[in-house]
């Protein structure tokens, strides 16, 4: 999740207007890449993505000359949205509200797009446009944590690595709750944020997701 991506830099694959068939192939490739990355991570072979998209490897490389460029473009929208969320949180004069903003919005994005976890947690190849932004994002998250702790709002034993813990937990909920994923995610985040408070405070949680015990048997193992 980059803190401040270069919004003015040309995006991979951009340039002169593409013909309709070339544009369609490009979108099919990107859609197939996102689906494959969501299922298997970013180490999926290029040939597998080409097969999923129904195009030849040569066509894929014509649109995306390297694996790094394909990964960058596949997750460009998600990463840009993450950048906006983090910027908004850092600009908030209320440290606790800014901290909560990141968790609520990022987890909502995760619930809306199953491939988001890989976009957020993966180390992208060094050739991608976002390679250097990852460290700046981590610095931004660390700053949010320090501000909230200094303000006495966030418990002092919260660690920056707990951000990953939250995303992994939310990913499990999202992948195991089907149509109720968004509601279940909001409920989980509500519980977690209350547990992160330095001072116990009973506040209303988001509505229950209405899950039943048999969902445990339906969740992917």
C-alpha positions in Angstrom: 0.0 0.0 0.0 1.9 3.0 -1.1 1.7 6.2 0.9 2.2 8.7 -1.9 2.2 7.1 -5.4 3.2 9.1 -8.3 -0.2 9.9 -9.7 1.2 11.8 -12.6 3.5 9.1 -13.8 2.4 7.2 -17.0 0.7 3.9 -16.2 2.1 0.8 -17.7 0.3 -0.1 -20.9 -0.9 3.5 -21.4 -0.1 5.6 -24.4 -1.7 6.0 -27.8 -5.4 4.9 -27.9 -5.7 1.1 -28.4 -7.8 -0.5 -31.1 -11.0 -2.1 -29.8 -9.6 -5.6 -30.0 -6.3 -4.7 -28.4 -8.2 -2.9 -25.6 -10.4 -5.9 -25.1 -7.3 -8.2 -24.9 -5.7 -5.8 -22.4 -8.8 -5.9 -20.1 -9.1 -9.6 -20.3 -5.4 -10.0 -19.4 -5.7 -7.7 -16.4 -8.9 -9.4 -15.2 -7.3 -12.8 -15.5 -4.2 -11.6 -13.7 -6.3 -10.3 -10.8 -8.2 -13.5 -10.5 -5.0 -15.6 -10.6 -3.2 -13.5 -8.1 -6.2 -13.6 -5.8 -6.1 -17.4 -5.9 -2.4 -18.2 -6.0 -0.5 -15.0 -5.1 1.7 -13.0 -7.4 4.1 -15.8 -8.4 1.6 -17.2 -10.9 3.4 -18.0 -14.3 2.7 -15.6 -17.1 1.7 -18.6 -19.3 -1.1 -19.5 -16.8 -2.4 -15.9 -16.9 -2.4 -16.0 -20.7 -4.4 -19.2 -20.7 -6.9 -17.8 -18.2 -7.3 -14.7 -20.4 -7.7 -16.8 -23.6 -4.8 -15.1 -25.3 -1.3 -16.2 -26.5 1.8 -15.4 -24.4 3.1 -13.2 -27.2 0.0 -11.1 -27.0 0.3 -10.7 -23.3 3.9 -9.6 -23.6 3.0 -7.2 -26.3 0.7 -5.4 -23.8 2.9 -6.0 -20.7 6.6 -6.5 -21.6 7.5 -7.7 -18.1 5.9 -9.5 -15.2 6.5 -6.5 -13.0 4.5 -4.2 -15.3 1.6 -6.6 -15.3 1.5 -6.9 -11.5 1.7 -3.1 -11.2 -1.1 -2.4 -13.6 -3.3 -5.2 -12.2 -3.2 -3.7 -8.8 -2.9 0.0 -9.8 -6.4 1.0 -8.8 -6.2 -0.8 -5.4 -2.8 0.7 -4.6 -3.9 4.2 -5.5 -7.0 3.9 -3.3 -4.9 2.6 -0.5 -2.7 5.7 -0.9 -5.7 7.9 -0.6 -6.8 6.2 2.6 -3.5 6.5 4.2 -3.1 10.2 3.2 -6.6 10.9 4.6 -5.7 9.3 7.9 -2.4 11.1 8.2 -4.1 14.4 7.6 -6.7 13.8 10.2 -6.1 16.0 13.3 -7.7 13.3 15.5 -5.0 10.5 15.8 -7.5 7.8 16.9 -10.0 8.7 14.1 -7.2 8.5 11.5 -6.1 5.2 12.9 -9.6 3.8 12.7 -10.1 5.2 9.2 -7.3 3.0 7.8 -8.6 -0.2 9.4 -12.2 0.3 8.4 -11.6 1.3 4.8 -8.7 -1.1 4.1 -10.7 -4.0 5.5 -13.7 -2.9 3.5 -11.6 -3.0 0.4 -10.4 -6.4 1.3 -14.0 -7.6 1.7 -14.9 -6.2 -1.7 -12.0 -7.6 -3.6 -10.4 -11.0 -2.6 -7.2 -10.2 -4.4 -6.6 -7.2 -2.2 -4.7 -9.2 0.4 -2.0 -10.1 -2.1 -1.8 -6.5 -3.3 -1.3 -5.2 0.3 0.9 -7.9 1.8 3.0 -9.0 -1.2 6.5 -7.7 -1.9 6.3 -6.5 -5.5 9.2 -7.1 -7.9 11.8 -4.3 -7.8 11.0 -3.3 -11.4 7.4 -2.2 -10.5 6.5 1.4 -10.2 5.4 0.8 -6.6 8.5 -1.0 -5.3 9.8 2.1 -3.4 6.3 3.1 -2.1 6.0 0.0 0.1 8.6 1.3 2.6 6.9 4.8 2.7 3.6 3.1 3.3 5.0 1.2 6.3 6.5 4.4 7.6 3.1 6.1 7.3 1.4 3.2 9.2 4.0 3.3 11.9 3.4 7.1 12.3 -0.3 6.6 12.6 0.4 4.0 15.4 2.8 6.3 17.2 0.4 9.3 17.0 -2.5 7.3 18.4 -0.4 5.9 21.2 1.0 9.3 22.1 -2.5 10.7 22.3 -3.3 8.0 24.8 -6.0 6.5 22.5 -4.3 3.4 21.3 -3.1 0.7 23.8 0.7 1.0 24.2 1.4 -2.7 23.4 -0.1 -2.4 19.9 2.7 -3.3 17.4 2.9 -2.4 13.7 3.0 -6.1 12.9 -0.6 -6.3 14.3 -1.7 -4.5 11.1 -0.8 -7.7 9.2 -2.5 -9.8 11.9 -5.7 -7.8 11.4 -5.6 -8.2 7.6 -5.0 -12.0 7.8 -7.9 -12.4 10.3 -10.2 -10.3 8.1 -9.1 -12.3 5.0 -10.2 -15.5 6.8 -13.5 -14.0 7.6 -14.0 -12.6 4.1 -13.1 -15.9 2.4 -15.4 -18.0 4.8 -18.6 -15.9 4.8 -19.7 -15.7 1.2 -22.5 -13.1 0.6 -22.2 -12.0 4.3 -18.5 -11.0 3.8 -19.0 -7.3 4.0 -21.2 -7.4 7.1 -19.0 -10.0 8.8 -15.9 -7.9 8.1 -17.4 -4.7 9.6 -18.4 -6.6 12.7 -14.9 -8.1 13.1 -13.3 -4.7 12.6 -15.6 -3.2 15.2 -14.6 -5.7 17.8 -10.9 -5.3 17.0 -10.9 -1.5 17.2 -12.6 -1.6 20.5 -10.0 -4.0 21.8 -7.2 -1.7 20.5 -8.4 1.2 22.7 -6.2 2.2 25.5 -9.2 2.9 27.7 -12.1 0.4 27.7 -15.2 2.0 26.2 -18.4 0.2 25.4 -19.6 1.5 22.0 -22.2 0.1 19.7 -20.8 -2.4 17.2 -21.8 -2.7 13.5 -24.9 -5.0 13.1 -24.3 -8.8 13.3 -23.7 -10.7 10.0 -26.3 -13.3 10.8 -24.0 -16.2 10.4 -24.9 -19.8 11.5 -22.6 -22.5 12.9 -22.9 -24.6 9.7 -20.9 -21.8 8.0 -17.8 -23.4 9.7 -18.2 -26.5 7.5 -18.6 -24.5 4.3 -15.6 -22.3 4.8 -12.5 -23.2 2.7 -10.0 -25.2 4.7 
